[in-house]
């Protein structure tokens, strides 16, 4: 997760400002390259749901980790938009395969052993990768290196992490948890609502997550935060899954998902409405402190609502998420070119997160209502 998501997916954000000037990119160009990564993520999510991948998750996980590291290093080579977009597309495919295959392996093993809460450690890997890459990028920039060196350093770190993953993951194929009976609250419309809510989350977080460092660089009052804002984002992401999982155990997974969406909407709005040093810090901490929590809660909700076919449900969730991600940077790049800022697309993104919170609340209510009806009908 640290290699393919924390670095392979998110290192584009801190490197992007260093690329804009030398490559003469517009914000629309940057958004197009970002969206290419998310298009690949969408295709990877579809591939991850295929039976061939489900049958050999370890093989596909390690293959995708290798592709992610190589495509990250290769970003140092081209100078044209098409080549950059192609490499980010390939990296996106790898990222989706990693998150689905790794989550299938880890969540199944934890469920089998009755240690589900430890899933927080698994998802915290993304925050760890963001933190490592943010520090590496800041240190490399401070040494006077150019943007090409940044990609090489980031890719090398991702490669080392991939080697460690190969060493740590058992050679035996994944352990399948004992078959679960279909829960009383399982219903296709409930899963569909969460799939849609997950897509809205993908749209809602991605504009700020892609352009936050660029926003900071473009504002004189907060430019001093440029080397640190992504470090704050990564630091907040590391404990976030444990915090939101804890809340989910107390108020319900879907309810916690809705609360996290509302909190994240505040962080997204703050990035454009409160452009001061405290405001940007709050935005980075809130966004970093919710996006992986929402990712984990979404996957947990999918397992609850999908009965026995969790791998396919995770693939559907990831595909929906990637559609939201694809739309976000393209829309943000276009609107920012028209308006001169990221304010309008960011506020649209915050509204999408509020809508996702509403869907999650409805899902939670409907599931509880179904459960009560089931208990009443069976005399419990």
SVG drawing of the C-alpha trace seen along z (x, -y; Angstrom):
<svg xmlns="http://www.w3.org/2000/svg" viewBox="-43 -37 65 59">
<polyline fill="none" stroke="black" stroke-width="0.4" points="0.0,0.0 2.9,-2.4 4.6,-1.6 1.7,-1.6 -0.7,-4.1 1.3,-6.2 4.1,-6.7 3.0,-5.4 -0.4,-7.2 0.2,-10.3 3.8,-11.4 2.5,-13.2 1.0,-15.9 4.3,-17.1 6.3,-16.7 3.7,-18.5 4.7,-22.1 8.3,-21.4 7.1,-20.2 4.7,-23.0 7.3,-25.6 10.0,-23.6 7.4,-21.7 5.2,-24.8 2.1,-22.9 -1.2,-24.6 -3.4,-23.4 -5.6,-21.7 -2.5,-19.7 -1.7,-18.7 -5.3,-17.6 -5.3,-15.6 -2.2,-13.6 -3.8,-13.1 -7.0,-11.8 -5.0,-9.4 -3.8,-7.8 -7.4,-7.5 -8.5,-6.0 -5.9,-3.3 -7.1,-2.9 -10.6,-2.3 -9.4,0.3 -7.3,1.9 -10.4,2.1 -12.2,4.0 -9.3,6.4 -9.0,6.9 -12.6,8.2 -11.8,10.9 -11.7,14.5 -8.1,15.0 -7.0,12.2 -9.1,13.4 -7.6,16.9 -4.0,15.7 -4.0,12.4 -0.4,12.8 1.0,13.1 -0.9,10.2 -0.1,8.1 3.6,8.5 3.4,8.0 1.5,4.8 4.0,3.6 6.8,4.1 5.0,2.3 4.1,-0.6 7.8,-1.1 9.0,-0.9 6.4,-3.3 7.2,-5.8 10.9,-5.8 10.1,-6.1 8.2,-9.4 11.7,-10.9 12.3,-10.2 9.7,-11.8 8.8,-15.4 5.5,-15.2 2.1,-15.0 1.1,-11.8 4.0,-9.8 3.4,-11.2 -0.3,-10.3 0.6,-6.8 2.9,-6.1 0.4,-7.4 -2.2,-5.3 -0.1,-2.2 0.7,-3.2 -3.1,-3.6 -3.8,0.0 -1.1,1.2 -2.4,-0.8 -5.9,0.6 -4.7,4.1 -2.6,3.6 -5.3,2.1 -7.8,4.8 -5.4,7.8 -3.7,6.6 -6.9,5.8 -8.4,9.2 -5.4,11.0 -5.1,9.0 -8.8,8.6 -9.5,12.3 -6.6,13.4 -7.6,11.0 -11.2,12.1 -10.1,15.8 -8.1,15.2 -10.6,12.9 -8.3,9.9 -10.3,7.5 -9.3,4.3 -5.7,4.8 -6.9,3.8 -6.0,0.2 -2.3,1.1 -2.8,2.3 -4.5,-0.9 -2.0,-3.1 0.6,-2.0 -0.7,-4.6 -0.1,-7.4 3.4,-6.0 4.2,-6.0 2.9,-9.6 5.1,-10.7 8.2,-8.9 7.8,-10.4 7.0,-13.9 10.2,-13.9 12.2,-12.5 10.8,-15.1 11.5,-18.0 15.0,-16.8 15.8,-16.2 14.4,-19.7 16.5,-21.2 19.6,-19.7 18.9,-21.6 17.8,-18.6 15.2,-18.9 11.9,-17.2 13.3,-14.2 15.4,-13.3 12.3,-13.5 10.6,-10.7 13.8,-8.5 14.1,-8.9 10.4,-8.2 10.4,-5.2 13.5,-3.7 11.8,-4.0 8.7,-2.3 10.9,0.5 12.5,1.1 9.0,1.3 7.9,3.8 10.9,6.0 10.0,5.9 6.4,6.8 7.5,9.8 9.6,11.0 6.9,10.5 3.9,12.0 3.6,15.8 4.1,17.8 0.9,19.8 -2.2,18.5 -4.7,16.5 -6.6,18.0 -10.3,17.9 -12.3,17.2 -15.1,19.7 -18.2,19.0 -20.4,16.4 -24.2,16.7 -26.0,13.9 -26.6,11.2 -30.1,10.0 -29.2,6.5 -27.8,7.5 -29.6,6.1 -28.3,5.2 -29.6,1.6 -27.7,1.1 -24.4,2.1 -25.3,0.0 -25.8,-3.1 -22.4,-2.6 -20.8,-2.1 -22.2,-5.4 -21.2,-7.1 -17.7,-5.7 -17.6,-7.3 -18.6,-10.6 -15.9,-10.3 -13.4,-9.7 -14.5,-12.9 -14.7,-14.8 -11.2,-14.3 -9.2,-14.1 -9.1,-17.7 -7.6,-18.9 -5.4,-15.8 -4.0,-16.4 -3.6,-20.2 -3.1,-21.1 0.7,-21.7 0.0,-23.7 -2.6,-25.8 0.0,-26.5 2.7,-27.5 0.3,-29.9 -0.6,-31.8 2.0,-34.2 0.7,-34.1 1.1,-30.4 3.9,-29.5 6.3,-28.9 4.3,-25.7 5.0,-24.1 7.8,-21.7 5.7,-20.8 2.0,-20.6 2.3,-17.1 4.2,-15.9 1.3,-17.0 -1.1,-15.2 0.9,-12.0 1.3,-12.3 -2.4,-12.7 -3.1,-9.7 -1.1,-7.2 -3.3,-7.0 -6.6,-7.9 -7.7,-4.4 -7.4,-3.3 -9.4,-6.4 -12.2,-6.0 -12.4,-2.2 -12.7,-2.8 -15.6,-5.2 -17.1,-2.7 -17.2,0.0 -19.2,-2.3 -21.6,-4.1 -21.7,-1.7 -19.4,-1.5 -21.8,-3.4 -22.5,-6.1 -18.8,-6.6 -18.4,-6.8 -21.0,-9.6 -19.3,-11.6 -15.9,-11.2 -17.4,-12.6 -18.7,-15.7 -15.4,-16.3 -13.5,-15.9 -15.9,-18.3 -14.8,-20.9 -11.2,-20.3 -11.7,-20.5 -13.6,-23.8 -10.9,-25.2 -8.3,-24.7 -9.9,-27.5 -11.9,-29.5 -9.3,-29.8 -6.1,-30.3 -3.9,-31.2 -1.2,-29.2 -3.6,-27.9 -6.3,-27.2 -4.0,-25.3 -2.6,-23.3 -6.2,-22.4 -7.1,-21.4 -4.0,-19.2 -4.6,-17.5 -8.3,-17.0 -8.0,-15.7 -5.1,-13.5 -6.9,-12.4 -10.0,-11.3 -9.3,-10.0 -7.7,-6.6 -10.3,-6.3 -13.0,-6.6 -11.2,-4.1 -11.0,-1.5 -14.6,-2.2 -15.8,-1.9 -14.1,1.5 -15.5,2.7 -19.0,1.6 -18.6,3.5 -17.7,6.7 -20.7,6.3 -23.1,5.7 -21.8,8.2 -22.3,11.4 -19.9,14.0 -18.6,12.3 -16.3,9.7 -13.7,9.6 -16.2,8.6 -17.7,6.0 -14.2,4.5 -13.7,4.3 -17.0,2.5 -16.2,0.0 -12.7,-0.6 -14.2,-1.1 -16.7,-3.6 -14.0,-5.4 -11.9,-5.6 -14.7,-7.2 -15.0,-9.9 -11.2,-10.4 -11.2,-10.7 -13.8,-13.4 -12.2,-15.5 -8.8,-16.6 -10.1,-17.2 -13.0,-19.4 -10.7,-21.2 -8.1,-21.9 -10.7,-23.3 -12.6,-25.4 -9.4,-26.8 -8.2,-27.9 -11.5,-29.7 -11.7,-31.3 -8.1,-31.6 -8.5,-29.5 -9.5,-26.1 -12.4,-27.6 -15.4,-26.6 -14.3,-23.0 -13.3,-22.5 -16.7,-23.7 -18.4,-21.3 -16.2,-18.6 -17.2,-19.5 -20.9,-19.2 -20.2,-15.8 -18.9,-14.7 -22.0,-15.9 -24.1,-13.9 -21.9,-10.8 -22.6,-11.3 -26.3,-11.3 -26.2,-8.1 -24.2,-6.4 -26.7,-7.6 -29.5,-6.2 -27.7,-2.8 -27.2,-2.6 -30.8,-3.4 -32.1,-0.9 -29.8,1.9 -30.8,1.4 -34.5,1.4 -34.0,4.6 -32.3,6.2 -35.1,5.2 -37.7,6.6 -35.7,9.8 -35.5,10.2 -39.2,9.5 -40.1,12.0 -38.0,14.7 -39.2,14.0 -35.8,12.8"/>
</svg>
